[in-house]
């Protein structure tokens, strides 16, 4: 055996003398021959020990197809070229191994088996790339909104410095020099923001590592490194130049004479400058709409997933663990079954336990590679050379469905008498029963077999559909074989040596309860070990992790976008009010009503928000289609999401416009005129 670096440190304290020592694995002593380097892992799976895989060539047959291989391409060889080479070898492989007994070896040719070579990176990152690109896009949009907001603020500030800039120009400062000075100020702001952002990113990374969101491969390897620092420096400089360039270009072109003659008075602003500020606000609102629509879509997806029946009930009360009984510990299949039966009884005797059972795997667990094969219905078996659709095979014990909370649509559960008497009985899922017999109850009493010539098994029950592969995936058609019984193929007995035991209790997950579970296992056989100890709530949360992570990130980005958009509208309206104080005084002195002044400024803010919403919705229609793979039973053009986001933003814009409008209406005409 070989050890992982972590296990070597934990078990042997990093002692070199571990090489050559013996460790008992599956009741067999094994010699430690090596230690893997730190950080080594199989694709994306952690491990403690590595055991050699050996094939007994006298017993190897062609079917099974349960192994995956890793290969390194020769220099200059592409994956399509390697696939073509493997395709050439498939016919040779077909004739190199015997088929299963009584099976026509030519049947596998009808399966059209072909190479499935792919980069290892694809298995490591899976589809997390789409999630991270969506997150990166949302962060980028927030960055653009922030830049537009700061540009607007700098534009206002620069307009307040017109007199100063005009004096600089009159004293000989050139256009380039003035633009350069303004850009230096904005770049310093960007760099200062980058430093604060780096500190915040470091703290957020610590939180991310503690939260351990699923579907982020190699999470522990994420760090703030040289590439991160380079990226932050580049973003800080680019953003500083971006939000500083607009006000710099605008103000550097001001006419010195006009600016000096104004002597700093609040003269009317040009339409051009109004348009620039308005354009920046509209841009902020449009980008905020895109993020709010995306957030609404993820909220709707999360709600849709929460409504899905996973196939088990009250997951916090379901304690699960993997227990293996190797042949080296107990050889006879019946003894293994009786040992498992005793474990179930011991678990059921623990105070607070309602029921217990076991199966080859719990839904969504993804522990062992699933077992797939075809089934043939008695009287509808077709030709021996034809292969029916493949179905998922699982092995379960009596009480498994009751414990997990899976309903029986029709028929009865297994009994231990069924198992010990080796009765040829089987259960099927509801969708499989509907597919083959139209009505679930009609499946009870029917008989099926796996391969031609294999014994028939009677269907005794139909089980509700279960989301085996996560809430995003539809329920597969499943055949539930007894955990112990006659093999569904030919002669002999079938036993599930490695199984997931599930115990229902309100105490599930507590340390005291787990200690009692461990004591129960040791009391049955001291050579047994348990692994993957967790509640089904943890498994359920893991299946929701990708959606939850994306939802949280989009929600944070959406709220930031909403806040920045509202600040932008508020800032523009407030500045307009401050610049039009004299006008407000004249209007009021001539008899204008405060209500009409409020409406004027609120209408101004709502027009900006309305234009931004219209542009944002048009952009969202195109961009949200990229989120299709992240959505569940929700259209990228979901009407509720596209209605809720604009309503929320317009309501916020209304509030942001009303506050400065109310201040404008409260101006004292005498004081306003005296200011000039």
C-alpha positions in Angstrom: 0.0 0.0 0.0 1.0 3.7 -0.4 0.0 6.5 1.9 -1.2 10.0 1.3 1.0 12.7 2.6 -1.7 13.9 5.0 -2.4 10.4 6.4 1.4 9.8 6.8 1.7 13.0 8.9 -1.4 12.1 11.0 -0.7 8.5 11.6 3.1 8.4 11.7 4.0 12.0 12.4 6.0 12.2 9.2 8.4 9.5 10.4 10.5 8.0 7.5 10.4 4.6 9.4 6.8 4.2 8.2 8.1 2.7 5.0 8.2 -1.1 5.5 5.7 -1.1 8.4 2.5 -3.1 8.2 -1.1 -1.8 8.4 -4.2 -3.9 8.5 -6.6 -3.0 5.7 -9.8 -5.1 5.3 -8.5 -7.6 7.9 -5.4 -8.1 5.8 -1.9 -6.8 6.8 -0.3 -4.7 4.0 3.2 -3.3 3.8 3.7 0.4 3.4 5.9 0.9 0.3 5.7 4.6 -0.3 4.3 8.0 0.6 2.8 10.3 -2.0 4.0 13.9 -2.2 2.0 16.7 -0.5 -0.8 18.0 -2.6 -1.1 14.8 -4.7 -4.7 13.7 -5.3 -6.7 11.5 -7.7 -8.4 14.0 -10.0 -10.5 15.9 -7.4 -10.8 13.2 -4.7 -8.9 13.1 -1.4 -7.6 9.8 -0.2 -5.7 8.2 2.7 -4.2 5.0 1.2 -3.6 3.6 -2.3 -4.0 -0.1 -2.9 -2.9 -2.0 -6.0 -5.6 -3.1 -8.4 -5.2 -6.7 -9.5 -7.3 -8.6 -12.1 -7.7 -12.4 -12.0 -7.3 -13.0 -15.7 -9.0 -16.4 -15.3 -12.2 -14.7 -14.2 -12.2 -11.5 -16.3 -15.0 -11.2 -18.8 -15.8 -8.5 -21.4 -18.8 -6.7 -19.8 -18.7 -4.6 -16.7 -17.3 -1.4 -18.2 -16.8 0.0 -14.7 -13.3 1.3 -14.9 -11.8 4.6 -16.0 -8.2 5.0 -17.2 -5.8 7.9 -17.2 -3.3 8.2 -20.0 -0.6 10.7 -21.0 -0.6 11.7 -24.6 2.7 11.5 -26.5 4.2 14.8 -27.6 2.3 16.3 -30.5 -0.6 13.9 -30.3 -4.1 15.4 -30.1 -7.1 13.9 -28.4 -9.0 13.3 -31.7 -5.9 11.4 -33.0 -5.7 9.3 -29.8 -9.5 8.6 -30.0 -9.0 7.4 -33.6 -6.2 5.0 -32.3 -8.4 3.7 -29.5 -11.3 3.2 -32.0 -9.1 1.0 -34.1 -8.4 -1.1 -31.0 -12.1 -1.6 -30.0 -12.8 -4.5 -32.3 -9.6 -6.2 -31.2 -10.6 -5.7 -27.5 -14.1 -7.2 -28.3 -12.5 -10.5 -29.3 -9.8 -10.6 -26.6 -12.1 -11.4 -23.6 -15.0 -13.8 -23.2 -18.6 -12.5 -22.8 -20.8 -13.3 -19.9 -22.0 -16.9 -19.8 -25.1 -17.6 -22.1 -24.6 -14.2 -23.7 -23.9 -13.9 -27.4 -20.5 -12.1 -27.6 -21.7 -10.3 -30.8 -24.4 -8.4 -28.7 -21.8 -5.9 -27.5 -21.2 -4.8 -31.1 -24.8 -3.5 -31.2 -23.9 -1.2 -28.4 -21.7 0.8 -30.8 -19.0 1.3 -28.1 -16.7 4.2 -29.0 -13.8 6.0 -27.3 -14.7 8.8 -24.8 -11.3 10.5 -24.4 -11.4 13.9 -22.8 -8.9 16.2 -21.0 -8.4 15.4 -17.3 -9.1 19.0 -16.6 -12.7 18.5 -17.7 -13.2 16.0 -14.9 -11.5 18.2 -12.3 -13.4 21.4 -12.9 -16.6 19.8 -14.4 -19.1 22.6 -15.1 -17.9 25.0 -12.4 -16.4 27.1 -15.2 -19.9 28.4 -16.2 -20.6 29.3 -12.6 -17.3 31.2 -12.1 -17.7 33.1 -15.4 -21.2 34.2 -14.3 -19.7 35.4 -11.0 -16.9 37.1 -12.8 -19.3 38.8 -15.1 -21.4 40.1 -12.2 -18.4 41.4 -10.4 -17.3 43.1 -13.6 -20.7 44.8 -14.0 -20.5 46.0 -10.4 -17.1 47.4 -11.2 -18.4 49.3 -14.2 -21.3 50.7 -12.1 -18.8 51.9 -9.5 -16.6 53.5 -12.1 -19.6 55.3 -13.6 -20.6 56.5 -10.2 -17.1 57.8 -9.3 -16.8 59.4 -12.8 -20.1 61.2 -12.1 -18.8 62.4 -8.7 -15.5 63.5 -10.2 -17.3 65.3 -13.0 -19.3 67.3 -10.4 -16.1 68.0 -8.5 -14.3 69.1 -11.6 -17.1 71.5 -12.5 -16.7 73.0 -9.1 -13.0 73.6 -9.9 -13.7 75.4 -13.2 -12.4 78.7 -11.9 -9.2 77.0 -10.6 -8.6 75.2 -13.9 -9.2 78.3 -15.9 -6.6 80.2 -13.8 -4.2 77.3 -14.5 -4.8 77.6 -18.2 -4.5 81.4 -18.1 -1.1 81.0 -16.4 0.2 78.8 -19.2 -0.8 75.2 -18.2 -1.5 73.3 -21.4 -4.4 70.9 -22.0 -2.2 67.9 -21.6 -0.8 69.1 -18.3 -4.3 69.7 -16.9 -5.6 66.3 -18.1 -2.5 64.6 -16.6 -3.1 66.3 -13.2 -6.7 65.2 -13.1 -5.8 61.7 -14.2 -3.2 61.4 -11.5 -5.8 62.3 -8.9 -8.2 59.6 -10.2 -5.5 57.0 -10.5 -4.5 57.6 -6.9 -8.1 57.1 -5.9 -8.2 53.8 -8.0 -5.0 52.6 -6.3 -6.3 53.4 -2.9 -9.5 51.5 -3.7 -7.4 48.6 -4.9 -5.5 48.4 -1.6 -8.7 48.4 0.3 -10.2 45.8 -2.1 -7.1 43.6 -1.6 -7.6 43.6 2.1 -11.3 42.9 1.7 -10.5 40.1 -0.8 -8.1 38.5 1.6 -10.8 38.5 4.4 -13.4 37.2 1.9 -11.2 34.4 0.9 -10.8 33.3 4.5 -14.6 33.3 4.7 -14.9 31.3 1.5 -12.5 28.7 2.7 -14.4 28.3 5.9 -17.8 28.1 4.1 -16.4 25.4 1.8 -18.9 25.8 -1.1 -19.4 22.7 -3.2 -18.4 22.5 -6.8 -15.4 24.7 -6.4 -12.6 22.2 -7.1 -9.3 22.4 -5.2 -10.7 25.1 -3.0 -7.8 24.9 -0.6 -5.4 25.9 -3.4 -7.1 29.2 -4.0 -4.9 32.0 -2.6 -3.9 35.6 -3.1 -0.8 35.1 -5.1 1.4 37.1 -7.5 -1.2 36.7 -10.3 -3.9 38.0 -8.1 -1.8 41.0 -7.1 -1.0 41.7 -10.8 -4.6 41.6 -11.7 -5.6 44.0 -8.8 -2.9 46.4 -9.9 -4.0 46.3 -13.5 -7.7 46.7 -12.5 -6.9 49.6 -10.2 -4.9 51.5 -12.8 -7.4 50.8 -15.6 -10.4 51.8 -13.4 -8.6 54.9 -12.2 -8.0 56.0 -15.7 -11.5 55.0 -16.9 -13.4 57.0 -14.3 -11.0 59.9 -14.4 -10.8 60.3 -18.1 -14.3 61.6 -18.7 -14.2 64.6 -16.3 -10.6 65.3 -17.3 -11.5 65.6 -21.0 -14.6 67.6 -20.2 -13.0 70.2 -18.0 -9.7 70.5 -19.8 -11.6 71.8 -22.7 -13.4 74.6 -20.8 -13.0 78.1 -22.1 -10.8 80.0 -19.6 -12.4 83.3 -20.4 -16.0 82.1 -19.7 -14.9 80.4 -16.5 -13.0 83.4 -15.2 -16.0 85.8 -16.0 -18.3 83.4 -14.1 -16.1 84.0 -11.0 -17.4 80.8 -9.5 -21.1 81.8 -9.6 -23.6 78.9 -10.1 -24.4 79.8 -13.7 -26.5 77.5 -15.8 -24.7 74.3 -16.9 -24.4 73.4 -20.5 -26.6 70.7 -21.9 -23.5 68.8 -22.9 -22.4 68.4 -19.3 -26.0 67.5 -18.3 -26.0 64.8 -21.0 -22.7 63.3 -19.7 -23.9 63.0 -16.2 -27.3 61.6 -17.3 -25.6 59.1 -19.6 -23.5 57.8 -16.7 -26.6 57.4 -14.5 -28.5 55.7 -17.2 -25.6 53.3 -17.7 -25.6 52.5 -14.0 -29.3 51.8 -13.9 -29.1 49.6 -17.1 -26.3 47.5 -15.6 -28.1 47.3 -12.3 -31.2 45.9 -14.1 -29.1 43.2 -15.7 -27.8 42.1 -12.3 -31.2 42.3 -10.5 -32.8 40.2 -13.3 -30.1 37.6 -12.9 -30.5 37.6 -9.2 -34.2 37.2 -9.5 -33.7 34.3 -11.9 -31.4 32.5 -9.4 -33.9 33.2 -6.6 -36.7 31.6 -8.7 -34.4 28.7 -9.5 -33.6 28.2 -5.8 -37.4 28.2 -5.0 -38.0 25.7 -7.8 -35.4 23.4 -6.4 -36.7 23.7 -2.9 -40.1 22.5 -4.1 -38.6 19.3 -5.6 -39.3 16.1 -3.7 -35.8 14.5 -3.5 -37.1 11.0 -2.5 -36.4 11.2 1.2 -38.0 13.1 4.1 -36.7 15.0 7.1 -33.0 14.9 6.0 -31.7 16.3 9.3 -33.0 13.2 11.0 -31.3 10.7 8.7 -27.8 9.6 9.8 -25.8 7.8 7.2 -22.5 6.0 7.1 -20.6 3.6 4.8 -19.7 0.2 6.2 -17.8 -2.5 4.2 -17.5 -6.2 5.1 -14.7 -7.5 2.9 -14.4 -11.2 2.0 -11.2 -11.4 4.0 -13.2 -10.6 7.1 -16.4 -12.6 6.3 -16.3 -14.9 3.3 -19.8 -16.5 3.2 -22.5 -14.3 1.6 -25.2 -15.4 4.1 -23.0 -14.6 7.1 -22.5 -11.1 5.6 -26.2 -10.7 5.3 -26.8 -11.8 8.9 -24.0 -9.5 10.1 -25.7 -6.6 8.3 -29.1 -7.6 9.8 -27.5 -7.5 13.2 -26.1 -4.1 12.6 -29.6 -2.8 11.6 -31.0 -4.3 14.8 -28.3 -2.7 16.9 -28.9 0.7 15.4 -32.7 0.3 15.9 -32.1 -0.4 19.6 -30.3 2.9 20.2 -32.5 5.3 22.2 -34.3 7.7 20.0 -34.0 5.7 16.8 -37.2 5.2 14.8 -35.9 2.7 12.1 -32.8 1.7 10.3 -31.8 0.0 7.0 -29.1 0.0 4.3 -28.6 0.1 0.6 -25.8 0.2 -2.0 -26.1 4.0 -1.8 -28.4 6.8 -0.7 -29.9 9.2 -3.2 -27.5 12.0 -4.3 -24.7 10.3 -2.4 -22.7 9.3 -5.5 -20.5 6.9 -3.4 -19.8 3.9 -5.6 -20.0 3.9 -9.4 -23.6 3.1 -10.1 -24.5 -0.3 -11.5 -26.3 -0.2 -14.8 -27.8 -3.0 -16.9 -30.7 -3.9 -19.1 -33.9 -5.8 -18.0 -36.2 -7.9 -20.1 -39.9 -8.2 -19.4 -41.4 -11.7 -19.5 -43.2 -12.2 -22.8 -41.6 -9.1 -24.4 -38.0 -10.1 -24.5 -37.3 -9.6 -28.2 -34.3 -10.9 -30.0 -31.2 -12.1 -28.0 -29.0 -9.9 -30.1 -31.0 -6.8 -29.1 -30.1 -4.7 -26.0 -32.9 -3.0 -24.1 -32.3 0.4 -22.5 -29.9 0.4 -19.5 -31.4 0.9 -16.1 -29.9 1.8 -12.8 -29.5 -1.1 -10.4 -29.5 -0.6 -6.6 -29.5 -3.1 -3.7 -31.5 -2.4 -0.6 -32.4 -4.1 2.7 -35.8 -4.5 4.4 -36.7 -1.2 6.1 -34.5 0.9 3.8 -37.4 2.7 2.1 -39.3 3.2 5.4 -36.2 4.7 7.1 -35.4 7.0 4.2 -39.0 8.1 3.8 -39.5 6.8 0.3 -43.1 5.8 -0.4 -44.2 2.5 -1.9 -46.7 3.3 -4.6 -47.9 -0.3 -4.8 -47.0 -3.6 -3.3 -45.0 -4.5 -0.2 -41.4 -4.1 1.2 -38.8 -6.8 1.4 -38.6 -9.0 4.5 -35.6 -10.7 5.9 -37.4 -14.0 5.1 -37.3 -13.0 1.4 -33.6 -12.5 1.6 -32.7 -15.6 3.7 -35.0 -17.9 1.6 -33.3 -16.5 -1.6 -36.7 -15.6 -3.1 -36.5 -14.2 -6.6 -38.2 -10.9 -5.9 -37.5 -7.3 -7.1 -38.8 -3.8 -6.9 -38.9 -1.1 -9.6 -39.3 2.7 -9.6 -42.6 4.4 -10.5 -41.3 5.9 -13.8 -40.0 2.5 -14.9 -43.3 0.9 -14.1 -45.2 3.6 -16.0 -42.9 3.1 -19.0 -43.3 -0.6 -19.2 -46.8 -1.2 -18.0 -48.6 2.1 -18.1 -49.9 2.0 -14.6 -47.7 1.5 -11.5 -50.0 -1.0 -9.8 -50.0 -3.1 -13.0 -46.3 -3.8 -12.5 -46.8 -5.8 -9.3 -46.8 -9.5 -10.1 -45.0 -9.1 -13.4 -41.6 -10.8 -13.9 -38.3 -9.5 -15.3 -34.8 -10.9 -16.0 -31.5 -9.3 -16.9 -29.9 -11.4 -19.7 -31.5 -14.1 -21.9 -31.5 -17.4 -20.0 -31.3 -15.8 -16.5 -34.0 -16.6 -14.0 -37.1 -14.5 -13.8 -37.7 -12.3 -10.7 -41.2 -11.2 -9.6 -41.9 -7.5 -9.0 -43.4 -7.2 -5.5 -43.5 -3.3 -5.2 -43.2 0.0 -7.0 -41.3 2.8 -5.3 -41.7 6.5 -5.8 -39.3 8.3 -8.1 -36.0 9.4 -6.5 -33.6 12.2 -7.6 -30.5 10.0 -7.5 -28.2 12.5 -9.2 -29.2 15.7 -7.5 -32.2 18.0 -7.6 -31.2 19.4 -11.1 -31.4 15.9 -12.7 -34.6 14.1 -13.4 -35.3 10.8 -11.6 -33.8 7.8 -13.4 -35.5 4.5 -13.9 -34.3 2.2 -11.1 -34.5 -1.5 -10.4 -34.1 -2.3 -6.6 -32.7 -5.8 -6.0 -32.5 -7.3 -2.5 -29.2 -6.6 -0.6 -28.8 -10.4 -0.4 -30.4 -13.0 -2.6 -30.0 -15.0 -5.8 -27.9 -13.2 -8.4 -30.1 -11.6 -11.1 -27.9 -13.1 -13.8 -27.3 -16.9 -13.5 -26.5 -19.1 -10.5 -25.0 -18.1 -7.2 -25.8 -15.5 -4.6 -25.6 -11.7 -4.7 -24.4 -9.8 -1.6 -23.9 -6.1 -1.0 -20.6 -6.0 0.9 -20.2 -2.2 0.9 -23.4 -0.3 1.8 -24.7 2.9 3.2 -26.5 2.4 6.5 -29.2 5.0 7.3 -30.7 5.5 10.7 -33.6 7.8 11.4 -33.5 9.7 14.7 -34.1 13.2 16.0 -30.6 12.9 17.6 -28.9 12.4 14.2 -25.7 14.4 13.8 -25.0 14.8 17.6 -21.7 13.6 19.0 -23.4 11.5 21.7 -25.5 9.7 19.1 -22.5 9.1 16.8 -20.6 7.6 19.7 -23.5 5.2 20.3 -23.5 4.3 16.6 -19.8 3.5 16.7 -20.2 1.4 19.8 -23.0 -0.5 18.1 -20.7 -1.3 15.1 -17.9 -2.5 17.4 -20.2 -4.7 19.4 -21.2 -6.5 16.2 -17.6 -7.0 14.9 -14.5 -5.1 16.1 -13.0 -5.5 12.6 -15.6 -3.2 11.0 -14.9 0.5 10.2 -17.3 3.3 9.3 -16.7 6.0 6.8 -18.6 9.0 5.3 -20.5 9.7 8.5 -22.9 12.5 7.7 -26.6 13.4 7.8 -28.7 13.5 4.6 -29.1 17.2 5.3 -25.4 17.6 4.4 -25.9 15.6 1.3 -29.0 17.6 0.3 -27.2 20.9 1.0 -24.3 19.7 -1.2 -26.7 19.1 -4.1 -27.9 22.7 -3.6 -24.5 24.2 -3.2 -23.9 25.3 -6.7 -27.2 27.1 -6.9 -26.7 28.5 -3.4 -23.2 29.8 -4.1 -24.3 31.4 -7.4 -27.4 32.9 -5.7 -25.4 34.5 -2.9 -22.9 36.0 -5.3 -25.5 37.4 -7.6 -27.6 38.6 -4.7 -24.6 40.5 -3.3 -23.7 41.9 -6.7 -27.4 42.8 -7.3 -27.7 44.7 -4.0 -24.4 46.5 -4.6 -25.6 47.5 -8.1 -29.0 48.7 -6.7 -27.2 50.7 -4.0 -24.8 52.3 -6.5 -27.5 53.0 -9.0 -29.6 54.7 -6.3 -26.6 56.7 -5.2 -26.0 57.8 -8.7 -29.6 59.0 -9.2 -29.6 60.7 -5.8 -26.3 62.4 -6.6 -27.4 63.7 -9.9 -30.7 65.1 -8.6 -29.0 66.6 -5.5 -26.5 68.3 -7.7 -29.2 69.6 -10.0 -31.0 71.0 -7.0 -27.9 72.7 -5.7 -27.2 74.2 -9.1 -30.8 75.4 -9.6 -31.3 77.0 -6.1 -31.7 80.5 -7.6 -34.2 79.2 -10.2 -36.2 77.5 -7.4 -36.4 80.7 -5.5 -37.6 82.6 -8.6 -40.2 80.0 -9.3 -41.5 80.0 -5.8 -41.5 83.9 -5.7 -43.6 83.9 -8.9 -46.2 81.6 -7.3 -45.0 78.0 -8.2 -46.4 75.3 -5.8 -44.0 73.1 -3.8 -45.8 70.1 -5.1 -45.1 71.0 -8.7 -41.4 71.5 -7.9 -41.2 68.1 -6.3 -42.9 66.5 -9.3 -40.4 68.2 -11.6 -37.3 66.7 -9.9 -39.0 63.3 -9.3 -40.0 63.1 -12.9 -36.4 64.0 -13.9 -35.1 61.0 -11.8 -37.8 58.6 -13.0 -37.0 59.5 -16.7 -33.4 58.6 -16.2 -34.3 55.4 -14.4 -36.9 54.6 -17.0 -34.4 54.9 -19.9 -31.9 52.8 -18.0 -34.5 50.2 -17.2 -35.5 49.9 -20.9 -31.9 49.5 -22.0 -31.1 47.1 -19.1 -34.1 44.9 -19.9 -33.0 44.7 -23.6 -29.4 43.7 -22.5 -30.8 41.2 -19.9 -32.8 39.4 -22.6 -29.6 38.5 -24.4 -27.3 38.0 -21.4 -29.5 35.9 -19.2 -29.6 33.2 -22.0 -26.0 32.5 -21.0 -27.3 31.4 -17.5 -29.5 28.7 -19.0 -27.3 25.9 -17.6 -27.6 27.3 -14.1 -31.4 27.5 -14.1 -33.9 24.8 -13.1 -37.4 24.8 -14.5 -37.2 28.5 -15.0 -37.0 30.2 -18.4 -34.2 32.7 -19.0 -37.0 35.1 -19.9 -39.0 34.4 -16.8 -41.8 37.1 -16.7 -41.7 37.4 -12.9 -38.0 38.0 -12.8 -38.2 40.6 -15.6 -41.0 42.4 -13.8 -39.7 42.3 -10.3 -36.3 43.8 -11.1 -37.5 47.0 -12.8 -40.2 47.5 -10.2 -37.6 47.3 -7.4 -35.2 49.7 -9.2 -37.9 52.2 -10.1 -39.2 52.2 -6.5 -35.6 52.9 -5.3 -35.2 55.6 -7.9 -38.4 57.2 -6.8 -37.1 57.4 -3.2 -33.7 58.6 -4.4 -35.4 61.4 -6.4 -37.9 62.4 -3.8 -35.4 63.2 -1.1 -33.6 66.0 -2.9 -36.9 67.1 -4.6 -38.4 67.7 -1.1 -35.3 69.7 -0.2 -35.7 71.8 -3.3 -39.3 72.5 -2.6 -38.4 73.7 0.9 -36.2 76.5 -0.4 -36.8 80.0 1.0 -37.2 82.3 -2.0 -35.6 85.2 -0.2 -32.6 83.2 0.9 -32.2 81.7 -2.6 -32.2 85.1 -4.3 -29.8 86.5 -1.7 -27.3 83.7 -2.4 -26.6 85.2 -5.8 
